[in-house]
Amino acid sequence: MRYTLKVYPTGRGREIYRSIRISGKDTLDRLCEFILETFDFIHEHLYEFCMDNRMYSEDSYEYDPEDGKPSTNIAIDKICLVKGQNFTLHYDYGDDWMFTIQFCTLHTI
């Protein structure tokens, strides 16, 4: 499967976004790399994917998990996204950069 996602920097409106196509076999770690590359960030901080759009949520996948929490080293196919679903990348826990990710379409390969 191949996913098309729209990524918006939170707080910047809907005019600024990037469309990303990614394989379902890729991990959330790879998705983070794609997002950071497309917005000219350097990948050097911790991050999490917040499935309920709240920072430090229990419903998240963490880059460096503690206490048995789910890891970002999981294939995108395994997280059971639903078309139209929004979730968030929380990058750099000091500066709290947030990116809203919208699952737009699914393509079979």
N, C-alpha and C positions, 0 to 999 in steps of 0.2 A: 504494500500500500504506500501511497505517497500523499502527504498532507499539504494543503495550502493554508498558511496562517497569515493573518494580518497582525502586525505588532505596532503598538502605539506607545510612545513615551507618556507615562501618566502625567496629567496636568498640562499637556501641550495641545489639547483639542484633538480633533479627528483629521485635521488637514495634514499632519505630519505622521507618516506611517511607512512601514516597509512590508512588502509581501514576501513571504519565505515559503519555498517548497522544500520539503524534507521527507526523507524516507521514514516509514514506520519502524524500520530496523535501526535507525539512528537513535541515540540516547538523548535524554534531556540535557546531558552535558554538552552534546554536539549542538543542540538547539540553542543553548546559552551562547556558545561560541559564535554561531551564525548571527544571533541578535546583536551581540557586542560588536562583531565585525561590521555589520551594516550600519551601525550608529557610531562608528569610529571610536569605540572604547578599547582599552587595553585590558585583557583578561588577567587580572591580578588580585581579585578579591573573592571572598566567599559569596555564595548566593543560595537562593531557594526558589522553588516554584510553588506558589501558593494557589492551591486549587480552588479555594473559596475567596480569593482576592484579598486576604488579610495577612499582613506581615506576622511572622512567627506563629502561624496557625498550626494546629494539630494536623490539619489536612494539607500537608506539604511534603515535598521531596527536597531533601537538603544535600548540598554539595559535600559537606563533611558531617554526616549525621552522628548524633549522640543518642544514647538510650534506646537503640533499636529502631529509630525513625527510618522511614523509607529514603533511599538514596536516589540521587539524580542519575546514577549509572543504571538506568532502566530504559528499555526500548519504548519509544513513543507508542507503538502498537499495544503495549501492555498496560497503559494507563487509562484505556477505555474512554477516549474523548468522544463527545457528542457534538454533532454539527451545530454551530452557533454558540457553543460553550466559550466563555471567557475565563481565563486564569491569568496569573501574574508572575512575572519574573521579578524578584526582589534581589537587586545586585548591590554589593558594597554596603554592609551593615552599618558603616559609619555615616555615609552620605545618603543611604536609602534611595537609590535609583530604582524606580518602579516602571515596568513595562507591561501594559495590558496586551494579552495575546488572545486573539479570536480565531477559533477553528472555523475556517470557511468552507473548504471542500475536501473530499477524499477521492483519490484517483486510484484505480487498480492498475498495477504495472503489468 
